[in-house]
C-alpha cells in the first residue's frame, strides 16, 4: 500500500463502535498477511489510521495520519507479536503543513515539517521488479525518490 490519500473512512452512524478494535473503520486495514508494506500514505478524517489486524509482520513507514474522528489510534496492531515483528518508522500524526486538507489539497506547504524527513525505502524497486509498475511519482506527479529521504505522506516536495 503505497502513496495513497485516504479520506473519511468512518463507521456507520447509529451503529456501535469499539475504538479498541483493530477491525474498525481504519483508513487502511490489512489482515492475514506477512511482509506487507504501508509506505508514504496520507490518511485523513477517518476513525482510525492504519490497522494491521492480523498477520506476521509489516512495514509501516513515512505515513501521515491526521484529523482522526475517533480516539482509536494512528497505527494499530492486532497482537504484540505482529507489532514486535514489524518495522514502524517515520510516521507523522496531525497536520504537517498541508495546503488545504479539509478541501482535499494535501500538497505540502514550503515550511512543512515532513519535507525530506522520510526513511529511505526500497518499495519502488520492489514494485518495478515484481509488477513492472513505477512508483516514482506522488499523487500530484512530482518525482519521488524513495531511496533518498522522501517526504512523509502521499505528497512529495523537495
ABEGO torsion letter per residue (X at the ends): XBGBBBBGBBBBBGBBBBAABAABBBABBBBGBBGBBBBGBBBBGBABBBBBABEABBBBBGBBBBGBABAAEABBBABAAAAAABBBBGBBBEBAGBABAAAGBABBBAABAABGABBBBAAAAAAAAAAGBBAABBAAGBBBBAABGBBBEABBBX
